[in-house]
């Protein structure tokens, strides 16, 4: 029988008692919407009302009075407490709604109690026991939650690092571009400085090269002027003058002789 293996000792606030019968009830709360000239109604499910447990307890024996007093004090205390149901086990947050003590003259040292307990919080579970598979699932869910939390933490920690790395890559690219510009500028400045240094250190060489260039230019100019002058006739006149001069000197010598000869002949 199941009760032989799983039946538990009933108690409330730690005070144990025997149970003759137990009745558990639940009622659903509903909102009923009715409309004129329309048959039926719309029923809105508002959930279950508080779970209710009705237990008929029994206390008997020579010490029933002391045990009855302990149970009565536990039932009279304010607030909710744990009820250990003989079948469903632990039910926390159960509040005593009403209890009634019954005595009968035929039963000596014996009394019964009709007690009604009402659930004071939502979600009161039945059959609260630790099952291996349920425990394993709970451990697995907790482990998965820890792994997810660790992943989220690592993502939050590494996100600024990735952003910083992207920024460093941009800065590195700008630095490389600036270095290239500086290198080009440096080469231009070096060329200018080297040319200026050569001019300052060797001005004579510069002017010598300049004079040589100018001399070659002037020589070319003179040669062209002489050729132009000769081709224009000036060269012919100069040549005739020089030849007539030589003829004149010859003629003068001849003329002189001719002059002497007439002079001598007239004598």
C-alpha positions, 0 to 999 in steps of 0.5 A: 500500500502507498500509505504504508510507504509514504504516510507522514506524521501530521503536525502544525507548528511542530505539534503532532496529532493523529488524523482520522480524515483529511479533505483538500479542496480548491475553488476556481475564481471566475468572473461571469459577464452576462448581456441583455437578450443574449443567452449564456454568459462569458466566463472569465477565469481568474485563477484558483482561490486559496487552497483549503484543507479540512482535517479531522484530528483525534487525541486520545490517551491518558495524557490527551489533556496536555497534548490537546492544550499544546495543539490548541495553543498552536492553533490559536497563534496568529499568523501562518505556519507550516502544516505537515499534511499526512499525504501531501507532506509539507505545506508552508504558509498555512493559516488556521481559518476555523477549528472545533473541538468535539467531546463525546461522553461515550469516549473517555479520554478522547476528543476530535478536532475539526480544523480548516487550514487556508493557504495564505500565499500563492503557489503552494506546491503538493508532494514537496519531496526531493526527487533525484531527477528533479534535483539533477535538473535543478543543478543543471539549470543552475550551472547553465545560469552560471555559464550564461552569467560568465559569458555575459560578464566576459562580453561586458569586460571585453567589449571596451577592449575591442573598442579600444583596439579599433580606435588604436588601429585608426590612430595607427593608420593616421600615424602612418599617413602622417609619417609618410607626409613627413618623409616626403616633406623631409626629402624636399627640405633635404634637397633644398638644403643640399642645393643651398649648401652646395651653392654656399660652399662652392660659389666659385664653381657655380659662377665658373659654370655660369661664365662657361655657359655665358662664354659659350653663348657669346662665342656662338653670338660672335660667330653668327654675327661674322657670318652675317656680315660677310654674307652681306658684302662687307667682306668683299669691300674689305678684301678689295681695300686690302688688295688695292692697298697692296696694289697701290703700294706696288703701283706707287713703287711702279709710279715712283719709278715712272715718275723718276724715269720722266724726270731723268729723261727730261734732263 
